[in-house]
Structure formats: structure tokens, C-alpha cells
Amino acid sequence: MTNTQEPQNINISSVATAADAVASAAADLKLYDTASHAVSNFTPIKPGQVGMYVCGATVQSSPHIGHIRAAVAFDVVRRWFERLGYKVTFVRNVTDIDDKILDKAAAAGQQWWERAYIYEREFTEAYNTLGVEPPTYEPRATGHMIDMIDLIKQIIDNGHGYVVTDENGNPTGNVYFDVASWPHYGELTHQKQTAVADAASEVADAMGPSVDNTGNDKYNPVDPADMSEDKHDPRDFALWKAPKDSDPLDARWNTPFGTGRPGWHIECSAMSHRYLKDMFDIHGGGLDLRFPHHENEMAQTRAAGYDSAARWMHSAWVTAKGEKMSKSLGNGLSVPAVLAENSAWVVRYALGSVQYRSMLEWSDQTLTEAQSAYDRVSNFIERAGAAVGGQPSREEIVSVSADELPADFVAAMNDDINVSGASAAIFTAIRSGNTLLSKLADRVDSDVAKDEVRAVLVNVRAMLDTLGLDPLAEPWVSEGAAGCAAGAGADSAEHTALDRLVSEQLEERTEARKAKDFARADAIRDALGAAGIAIEDTPQGPTWTLK
């Protein structure tokens, strides 16, 4: 039972350097806060740095699209901070001990830790496949038992928790948070005389569980430990739980308050404090975690004597016909199943196609629109790269500051990460780039014209990269998702071979057209089309893309 090594402190000079690197555009960033129900200016606790903790997966079974939407949403938030020049410490936990994990492992004849590890790897593969940046730290709950036990001791010592004892006065292993002792309980989700900021907030209140919306919650079943008659108040929740008779011996830990295992909420309080210390900038997660998980987490963290997150952000759900996508409701779509029929780029685009607080309706139309977006993006990047003699390097794209990006894109991202507006800015730039390309052959000052095209190309790719969608970045290039957009910069053997074969056909088609053998030219075009290759004739010559 050991804890992960303590992160090293950052010295004063490095803080000053980080602050100096922040773009001027950062001053205009506004973000929503669940507790205040308002969008407000973002000011980091430490200049030049941002600390983020996002609740990760409970690794009981395979990931579905609903799970991954939150990961993509907060990946975009993180990427915007990085584009603004902030040094981001991003923590995403893994819940690898839980009633569902224990019960499903037993039903499947598995060790509980075996099942947890199998599905943790599936989640990691899904994150990587969809271009989600690895976290700075990814702690597991089982690696932080000492932290949790120490935190519970502090809560008890501060008078906000109590140990349940048996008839002989011995601790049973059950420890509860005393809600009545904490007058601030409900501040995250119980909006007292606070005006609703916008329509998205109304949707969140209507669909998101909170202390204002009591009763049966089909999205968050009650923890059996929280139904105990030993509680002093119905609102009290488990900090530590006595084991069930069916729990394996290696899923029990000895503590001063009895043998057992942690309550769900204490895990995140312990791990966020371990890696981000006291108050940190942002705590994120899915809307369904708002209550009870985050409400309880905020209360117990502060009751232990620590500051909680300065801002709480929640991504909305993926819905199918208006209903939250959930395995328990029978409408979950597994990530492997979706990826079997769609490219990872297209799936990521679809998951990030609306602002993180907006519900995302998942349908065939959603994926069709994402595929259309990919075709437009890749077509422009390929044509522009060919026109200017090659693609800008990844190093150049990554180094583009937010201050250098188009104003409409920056304004949209600074408006609470409005990715719909940001995407509109990208396609505005692509239209402008296509216009420049169409006129390139007629320009006398061709070098100047090429520079103009290249500038648009760099901006388009940098904006896409901010959303995790530059087709010439990993993982898209290695997995072949970039298609022919990579142009001369493609490094896959498959693309090189395909490009050579198609180019030979295009040369033959060009010669046929010069000889006015249009029947032959059309036959080549139709044959390529039947093979899934679309041809576009441009002033610089024919180009090809995968349909």
C-alpha cells in the first residue's frame, strides 16, 4: 500500500518564464462555472500555469461514446490553454476499485484487479486512438489508500465525519460524512437565488442530477452503503465502507476505523490534493457527476481543511433520441463498434462538434456531417500543400501562438470554448484559401500569392490542431486517417504506394485529355471513382482524395 511519488515543486524562475509565455489573448478567456451558473473571466491561481483535474473512468467494462465525449471535451479545453501559452498540469484518475467492478469480476470469474486492468487498457486505447493527449498524471485509486485514510482522519478530527461502531464499541469499517455539520453543503448544485445564465444552463438543470432534483435517479444509482440505517442523516454519505461478505480478501484495507474500502467520492478528493495541492484552477467531469459525486467531493475536501477547485466545469451528455447514452439504459455505443465503421478523425470531430456544455445528439447524420467536414479539410490541406511546394512542419504548426490565429477563431474559443464558432472560423479560412488557390495560376506575383496560401494553410492547421484535428498530426498520420492530405509529407508506405499508382493514372488521364481522347479520360476517372478515389481538376493540375 504505497503512494505515488510526490510531484516536484516548480521554482519561482520557472513560474515567471511560464507567465511570460502566455498570449495576450488569454486575458479575454471566459469560462462557465457550475457553482455560480455564470460565465466569467478566467484568472489562473498561479501566473502562467493551469491545474486541471478531470474525473476519469470507472474501469468496469468497455468504453462507449458517452464516456469518451467528456475526455474529448476537456482535451479541447486543455489544448486551448496550451495554445494560449499556459503550462498545464492535467490529472485524470482511474477508479479501479468499486462495487460494479467487484460484482462484474465475480460474475465473469475474474480477479477484480484483473478486470480493472483489462478495461483500463481499453480506455487508454480509446483515448489514444481519438487523439486525446495523455494526462500529466493518471493515478489509480488503489495506489492512494494512505492518502484517503489520512484525509478521512482529518475530516473526523475536524468534526465532520463519524465512525459507526458495533455493540461492543468496536469500529465496523463504516465511516460517514456528517452533512449537517457542514453548512456549505449544496453550494455546487443548489443554486440559491442565482439567475440562470443561458439556455444551456436550463438544460443542465433539467437533465443534470442535483440536490434540487431529488428522487430516483436512473443515471446515478444509490450506493448501497449510503442506504444504511446507521447514518445520522439521510444526506450523509460513505467515506469508508465495511466490506460485503462477497468482497475478496485482497479488496479490503485495514484502517483505524475498521477493515474495508473507500467510498467513491473520497478517491478524487485525495488524488486531486496529492497532485494539485490546495486550490487548483478547474475540476471537470461529465454532467452526471455533478451530484452526488462532485457535491460530496467539494464538501469533504473543504471539511478536511483544504481548498477545493476554483471552478467546476461539466460536459453535457451524448444523447440518442433525447436520452442520455448509457449502458444501463441499453443505448450505449461501444467505441470499437463505432470505429469499425468510421475513421477515428471523423468520430473525434463528431464528439467535439458542439460546445462542451451542449447536449450532443448522436446519429448517422452526426457522422455524415463529420465525414463531410473531413473531406473539405483534407482536400484544402492537400491542394494548398501541393501549391506551395510542401506542408509546413508539425513544429511550425505547434509553435503558432493564439495571438497569431484568426480573430474569429480566438473569440469563439475564448467564449467558453465555443467549438461550433471555432469550426465556423476554420471553414471561413478554408473558403478564403480555396479562393486564393483558384486565382493562383492567374497571379503575376506568384511568390506573393504562394505566401498568402501558405499563411492560410498554417492557420487552418493550427486551428485544427487546437481542436486535436490537424490531419498531419499523430495519431491520424500513423493510423492512415490523414488520407492524401499529407501530400509530400506523408510517411506511410501505404500512402506512398497509393499515391504513386493514382498519380500514374492521373498522368495517363491528362495525356488522354490533351489528345482529346475524352472517352479514355472519363474511363480512368470512373475507374478511380469506383475504387473510392475522388478526382478534382484544379489550375495546378488534378488532385485526388479518398471518398
C-alpha positions in Angstrom: 0.0 0.0 0.0 2.1 2.8 -1.3 1.6 6.3 -2.7 2.8 7.7 -6.0 5.9 9.9 -5.7 5.2 13.5 -4.8 5.4 15.8 -7.8 8.3 18.2 -7.6 7.7 21.9 -6.8 8.2 24.4 -9.6 10.7 27.1 -8.7 10.0 30.8 -8.9 12.0 31.5 -12.0 10.1 28.8 -14.0 6.8 30.3 -12.9 8.0 33.7 -14.2 9.0 32.1 -17.5 5.7 30.4 -17.9 3.8 33.7 -17.2 5.9 35.5 -19.8 4.9 32.9 -22.4 1.2 33.4 -22.1 -0.5 35.0 -25.1 -2.3 38.4 -24.9 -5.5 36.6 -26.0 -5.6 34.8 -22.6 -6.8 38.0 -21.0 -10.2 37.6 -22.8 -10.8 33.9 -21.9 -14.2 33.4 -20.2 -15.4 30.1 -18.8 -18.6 28.8 -17.2 -18.7 27.8 -13.6 -21.3 25.2 -12.4 -21.4 26.6 -8.9 -22.1 30.2 -9.9 -24.1 29.4 -13.1 -22.2 32.2 -14.8 -19.6 32.7 -17.4 -16.7 34.8 -16.0 -13.1 35.8 -16.8 -10.5 33.1 -16.2 -7.6 34.1 -14.0 -5.1 31.4 -13.1 -4.2 30.8 -9.4 -0.5 30.7 -10.4 0.6 33.0 -13.2 1.3 31.1 -16.4 0.1 27.8 -15.0 -3.2 25.9 -15.0 -4.1 22.9 -12.8 -6.9 20.7 -14.1 -8.4 17.6 -12.5 -10.9 15.6 -14.6 -12.7 12.6 -13.3 -11.7 9.6 -15.4 -13.2 6.2 -15.9 -14.6 3.6 -13.5 -13.0 0.7 -15.4 -15.7 -1.9 -15.0 -16.3 -2.6 -18.8 -15.6 -1.3 -22.3 -15.8 2.4 -23.0 -18.7 3.8 -25.0 -19.1 7.1 -26.9 -20.8 8.7 -23.9 -17.7 8.1 -21.8 -15.3 9.4 -24.4 -17.2 12.6 -25.1 -16.1 14.1 -21.8 -12.5 13.1 -22.5 -12.5 14.8 -25.9 -14.3 17.9 -24.4 -11.7 18.5 -21.7 -8.9 17.6 -24.1 -10.0 20.6 -26.2 -10.2 22.8 -23.1 -6.6 21.7 -22.2 -5.4 22.3 -25.8 -6.7 25.8 -25.8 -4.9 26.6 -22.5 -1.7 25.2 -24.1 -2.3 27.3 -27.3 -2.7 30.3 -25.1 0.8 29.5 -23.7 -0.1 28.1 -20.3 1.8 25.3 -18.7 -1.0 22.8 -17.9 -0.9 20.1 -15.2 -3.7 17.7 -16.2 -4.7 15.0 -13.9 -7.2 12.3 -14.9 -7.9 9.5 -12.4 -8.8 5.8 -12.8 -11.3 4.3 -10.4 -10.1 0.7 -10.2 -12.0 -0.4 -7.0 -15.7 -0.2 -7.0 -18.9 -2.3 -6.3 -19.6 -2.7 -10.0 -16.0 -3.8 -10.7 -16.2 -6.4 -7.9 -19.6 -7.7 -8.8 -18.9 -8.0 -12.6 -15.5 -9.6 -12.0 -17.1 -12.2 -9.7 -19.8 -12.9 -12.3 -17.2 -13.3 -15.0 -14.9 -15.5 -12.9 -12.2 -12.9 -12.9 -10.0 -11.3 -10.3 -11.3 -7.8 -9.6 -7.9 -6.2 -10.3 -7.6 -8.2 -13.5 -10.9 -6.9 -14.8 -10.0 -3.3 -13.8 -6.6 -3.5 -15.6 -8.2 -5.0 -18.8 -10.7 -2.2 -19.1 -8.3 0.5 -18.1 -6.2 -0.5 -21.1 -9.3 -0.4 -23.3 -10.0 3.1 -22.2 -6.4 4.1 -22.7 -6.5 2.7 -26.3 -9.7 4.6 -26.9 -8.2 7.9 -25.7 -5.1 7.3 -27.8 -7.0 6.4 -30.9 -9.1 9.5 -30.7 -6.2 11.8 -30.2 -6.7 12.7 -26.5 -3.4 13.9 -25.1 -2.0 11.8 -22.2 -2.6 13.3 -18.8 0.4 14.7 -16.8 -0.6 12.2 -14.1 -3.1 9.3 -14.2 -3.4 8.0 -10.7 -5.3 4.9 -9.8 -7.5 4.8 -6.7 -5.8 1.7 -5.3 -2.4 3.5 -5.3 -3.6 6.2 -2.9 -5.2 4.4 0.1 -2.9 6.1 2.6 -3.9 9.5 1.2 -7.6 8.6 1.5 -7.2 7.2 5.0 -5.3 10.4 6.1 -8.0 12.6 4.6 -10.8 10.7 6.4 -8.9 11.1 9.7 -8.7 14.9 9.1 -12.4 15.0 8.4 -13.2 13.1 11.6 -10.8 15.2 13.6 -12.4 18.4 12.3 -15.8 17.2 13.5 -17.3 16.5 10.1 -17.3 12.7 10.0 -18.2 9.8 12.3 -17.2 6.1 12.7 -20.0 3.6 13.1 -19.3 1.1 15.9 -20.8 -2.2 16.9 -22.5 -3.1 20.1 -19.1 -3.5 21.8 -17.9 -0.1 20.6 -15.5 -1.5 18.0 -15.3 0.3 14.6 -17.2 -1.5 11.9 -15.4 -0.1 8.9 -18.2 2.2 8.0 -17.4 6.0 8.2 -19.9 8.7 7.1 -19.6 12.4 6.3 -21.8 14.4 8.6 -23.6 16.7 6.2 -25.5 18.6 9.0 -22.1 19.7 10.4 -21.1 21.3 7.1 -23.4 24.4 6.4 -21.9 24.8 2.9 -23.2 21.5 1.6 -25.2 22.1 -1.6 -23.3 25.1 -2.8 -22.1 23.4 -6.0 -25.6 22.3 -7.3 -28.2 24.1 -5.2 -28.5 27.5 -6.9 -29.8 29.9 -4.3 -31.4 33.0 -5.9 -29.0 32.8 -8.8 -30.2 33.8 -12.2 -29.8 31.2 -15.0 -27.2 32.5 -17.4 -28.4 30.9 -20.6 -30.3 28.1 -22.3 -27.5 25.6 -21.8 -27.8 26.1 -18.0 -31.5 25.4 -18.1 -30.9 22.2 -19.9 -28.2 21.2 -17.4 -30.5 21.9 -14.5 -33.4 20.0 -16.1 -31.3 16.9 -17.0 -28.4 17.0 -14.6 -29.0 15.5 -11.1 -28.7 17.9 -8.2 -30.0 18.4 -4.7 -32.7 20.4 -6.2 -33.9 17.4 -8.2 -34.4 14.7 -5.6 -35.9 11.3 -6.1 -35.0 8.2 -8.1 -32.0 8.9 -10.3 -31.8 6.4 -13.1 -28.4 7.7 -14.1 -26.8 7.5 -10.6 -28.0 4.5 -8.6 -27.6 4.9 -4.9 -24.5 3.4 -3.3 -25.8 0.5 -1.0 -23.6 1.9 1.8 -25.4 5.2 1.6 -28.7 3.4 2.4 -27.5 2.2 5.8 -29.7 2.8 8.9 -26.5 3.6 10.8 -26.4 7.1 9.2 -27.3 10.1 11.4 -28.9 11.9 8.5 -30.3 10.6 5.1 -27.9 13.1 3.3 -24.8 11.6 4.9 -22.6 9.7 2.5 -19.9 7.0 2.9 -16.2 8.0 3.3 -15.2 4.4 4.0 -17.2 1.2 3.7 -17.2 -2.1 5.5 -16.7 -5.0 3.1 -19.5 -7.0 1.8 -19.4 -10.8 2.6 -18.7 -11.4 -1.1 -15.8 -9.0 -1.3 -12.4 -10.7 -1.9 -9.9 -10.5 0.9 -7.5 -8.6 -1.3 -10.2 -5.9 -1.8 -10.0 -4.9 1.9 -7.7 -2.5 3.6 -7.0 -2.2 7.4 -7.6 1.3 8.9 -8.0 2.8 12.4 -11.8 2.8 11.7 -12.0 -0.8 10.6 -11.4 -3.0 7.6 -13.0 -2.0 4.3 -12.5 0.1 1.2 -13.0 3.7 0.2 -16.3 5.4 -0.7 -16.5 6.6 -4.2 -16.2 10.3 -3.5 -13.1 10.3 -1.2 -10.9 9.0 -4.0 -11.0 12.1 -6.1 -10.5 14.4 -3.1 -7.4 12.5 -2.1 -5.9 12.3 -5.6 -6.6 15.9 -6.6 -4.9 17.1 -3.4 -2.0 14.8 -3.9 -1.2 16.1 -7.4 -2.5 19.7 -7.4 -2.3 20.5 -3.6 -4.8 23.0 -2.3 -7.0 25.1 -4.5 -6.5 24.4 -8.2 -8.0 26.0 -11.2 -10.5 23.6 -12.8 -12.3 20.4 -11.8 -14.0 18.8 -14.7 -16.2 15.9 -15.4 -19.4 14.7 -17.0 -22.7 16.4 -16.1 -24.0 13.2 -14.4 -21.1 13.6 -11.8 -22.4 17.0 -10.7 -24.5 15.3 -8.0 -23.8 13.5 -5.8 -20.1 12.9 -6.7 -18.8 16.4 -7.1 -21.1 17.9 -4.5 -19.8 15.4 -2.0 -16.3 15.7 -3.1 -16.3 19.5 -2.7 -17.8 19.2 0.8 -15.4 16.6 2.1 -12.3 18.3 0.7 -13.1 21.6 2.3 -14.2 19.9 5.5 -10.7 18.3 5.7 -9.3 21.8 5.7 -8.3 22.1 2.0 -9.5 24.5 -0.6 -11.5 22.9 -3.5 -11.3 23.7 -7.2 -11.7 27.4 -8.1 -14.0 26.5 -11.0 -16.2 23.5 -11.8 -16.9 22.6 -15.4 -19.2 19.9 -16.6 -19.6 18.5 -20.1 -23.1 17.5 -21.3 -24.2 14.1 -22.4 -24.2 12.3 -25.7 -27.9 11.6 -26.3 -29.7 9.1 -28.6 -33.2 10.3 -29.4 -33.0 12.7 -26.5 -32.0 10.1 -23.9 -28.6 10.0 -22.2 -26.3 7.4 -23.8 -25.8 4.8 -21.0 -25.2 1.1 -20.8 -27.7 0.9 -18.0 -30.4 2.3 -20.4 -29.4 -0.1 -23.2 -28.4 2.6 -25.8 -24.7 2.6 -25.4 -22.5 2.5 -28.5 -19.1 1.0 -27.8 -16.1 2.8 -29.1 -14.7 -0.2 -31.1 -18.1 -0.6 -32.8 -18.2 3.0 -33.9 -14.6 3.0 -35.0 -15.2 -0.2 -37.1 -17.4 1.9 -39.4 -15.9 5.3 -39.2 -12.4 6.8 -39.1 -11.1 8.0 -35.7 -10.8 11.5 -37.0 -14.4 11.6 -38.0 -15.5 10.2 -34.6 -13.4 12.8 -32.8 -14.8 15.6 -34.9 -18.4 14.4 -34.2 -17.7 14.1 -30.5 -16.3 17.7 -30.4 -18.6 19.3 -32.9 -20.7 21.2 -30.3 -19.7 23.2 -27.3 -18.9 21.1 -24.2 -22.0 22.2 -22.3 -24.4 21.4 -25.1 -26.1 18.0 -25.4 -24.7 16.1 -28.4 -27.3 14.1 -30.3 -25.6 11.0 -31.8 -26.9 9.7 -35.1 -25.9 8.7 -38.6 -26.4 12.3 -39.6 -23.8 13.4 -37.0 -21.2 11.1 -38.5 -22.1 12.0 -42.1 -21.6 15.7 -41.3 -18.2 14.9 -39.7 -17.1 12.9 -42.8 -18.1 15.8 -45.0 -16.0 18.1 -42.8 -13.0 15.8 -43.1 -13.3 15.8 -46.9 -13.4 19.6 -47.0 -10.4 19.9 -44.6 -8.2 17.2 -46.2 -9.0 18.5 -49.7 -7.8 22.0 -48.9 -4.8 20.9 -47.0 -3.7 18.6 -49.8 -4.2 21.2 -52.6 -2.6 24.0 -50.6 0.4 21.9 -49.7 0.9 21.0 -53.4 0.5 24.6 -54.4 3.2 25.9 -52.0 5.6 23.0 -52.6 5.1 21.0 -49.4 3.5 21.0 -46.0 4.6 23.2 -43.1 6.3 21.1 -40.4 4.5 20.0 -37.2 6.9 22.1 -35.2 5.8 25.2 -37.1 2.1 24.4 -36.5 2.6 23.7 -32.8 4.5 26.9 -32.3 1.7 29.2 -33.6 0.5 31.3 -30.7 -3.2 32.1 -30.1 -2.3 35.7 -30.8 -1.4 34.7 -34.4 -4.6 32.9 -35.1 -7.7 34.5 -36.9 -9.6 36.8 -34.6 -13.0 35.0 -35.1 -11.4 31.6 -34.0 -9.8 33.2 -30.9 -13.0 35.0 -30.0 -15.0 31.7 -30.2 -12.6 29.7 -28.2 -12.4 32.4 -25.5 -16.2 32.4 -25.4 -16.4 29.4 -23.0 -14.7 27.1 -25.6 -17.4 27.6 -28.3 -16.1 25.0 -30.7 -19.1 25.5 -33.1 -17.9 29.1 -33.7 -14.3 27.9 -33.9 -15.2 25.4 -36.5 -17.1 28.0 -38.5 -13.9 30.2 -38.4 -11.9 27.2 -39.7 -14.2 26.8 -42.7 -14.2 30.5 -43.3 -10.5 30.3 -43.6 -10.7 27.3 -45.9 -13.1 29.1 -48.2 -10.7 32.0 -48.4 -7.8 29.6 -49.1 -9.7 27.9 -51.8 -10.4 31.3 -53.4 -6.7 32.1 -53.3 -5.9 28.7 -54.8 -8.3 29.2 -57.7 -6.6 32.6 -58.6 -3.1 31.4 -58.1 -2.4 30.5 -61.7 -3.5 34.0 -62.8 -1.4 35.9 -60.4 1.7 37.6 -61.8 3.2 37.9 -58.3 3.1 34.1 -57.8 5.6 34.1 -55.0 3.5 36.6 -53.0 0.4 34.6 -53.8 2.0 31.4 -52.6 2.9 33.1 -49.4 -0.7 34.1 -48.9 -1.8 30.5 -49.5 0.8 29.2 -47.1 -0.3 31.6 -44.4 -3.9 30.4 -44.6 -2.6 26.8 -44.6 -0.6 27.3 -41.4 -3.6 29.0 -39.7 -6.0 26.3 -40.8 -3.8 23.5 -39.5 -3.0 25.4 -36.3 -6.7 25.9 -35.6 -7.5 22.3 -36.3 -4.6 21.3 -34.1 -6.1 23.3 -31.2 -9.2 21.1 -31.6 -7.0 18.0 -31.8 -7.8 17.6 -35.5 -4.7 18.5 -37.6 -4.8 15.6 -40.1 -1.0 15.6 -40.3 -0.5 15.1 -36.6 -0.5 12.0 -34.6 -2.4 9.7 -34.3 -4.0 10.5 -37.6 -0.9 10.1 -39.8 0.3 6.8 -38.3 -3.2 5.3 -38.5 -3.8 6.5 -42.1 -6.6 8.8 -41.1 -4.9 11.7 -42.9 -5.6 10.2 -46.2 -3.9 12.0 -49.1 -3.9 15.3 -47.2 -0.4 14.5 -46.1 0.8 15.1 -49.7 4.5 15.1 -50.0 4.9 14.9 -46.2 3.1 11.5 -45.8 5.4 8.9 -44.3 3.3 5.8 -44.5 4.3 3.2 -47.0 0.7 2.6 -47.9 0.1 6.2 -48.8 3.3 6.4 -50.9 2.3 3.3 -52.9 -1.2 4.5 -53.4 -0.1 8.0 -54.4 2.3 6.5 -57.0 -0.4 4.3 -58.5 -3.0 7.1 -58.6 -0.5 9.6 -60.0 0.3 7.3 -62.9 -3.4 7.1 -63.7 -3.8 10.9 -63.5 -0.9 11.4 -65.8 -2.4 9.0 -68.3 -5.7 10.8 -68.0 -4.0 14.2 -68.6 -2.4 12.9 -71.7 -5.7 11.4 -72.9 -7.3 14.8 -72.5 -4.5 16.6 -74.3 -5.1 14.1 -77.2 -8.8 14.8 -77.0 -9.5 11.2 -76.1 -12.2 12.1 -73.7 -13.6 8.6 -73.6 -10.4 7.3 -72.2 -10.0 10.2 -69.8 -13.5 9.6 -68.5 -12.9 5.9 -68.2 -9.9 6.5 -66.0 -11.8 8.9 -63.8 -14.7 6.5 -63.4 -12.4 3.6 -62.6 -10.7 5.6 -59.9 -14.1 6.7 -58.6 -15.3 3.1 -58.4 -12.2 2.4 -56.3 -13.1 5.1 -53.8 -10.9 7.9 -55.1 -12.4 11.3 -56.0 -10.6 13.5 -58.6 -10.7 17.3 -58.7 -9.2 19.3 -61.5 -7.5 22.5 -60.3 -5.4 25.2 -62.0 -2.4 23.4 -60.7 -3.5 20.1 -62.1 -5.6 17.2 -60.9 -5.7 16.2 -57.2 -7.1 13.1 -55.5 -8.8 12.4 -52.2 -10.3 9.3 -50.7 -14.1 9.4 -50.7 
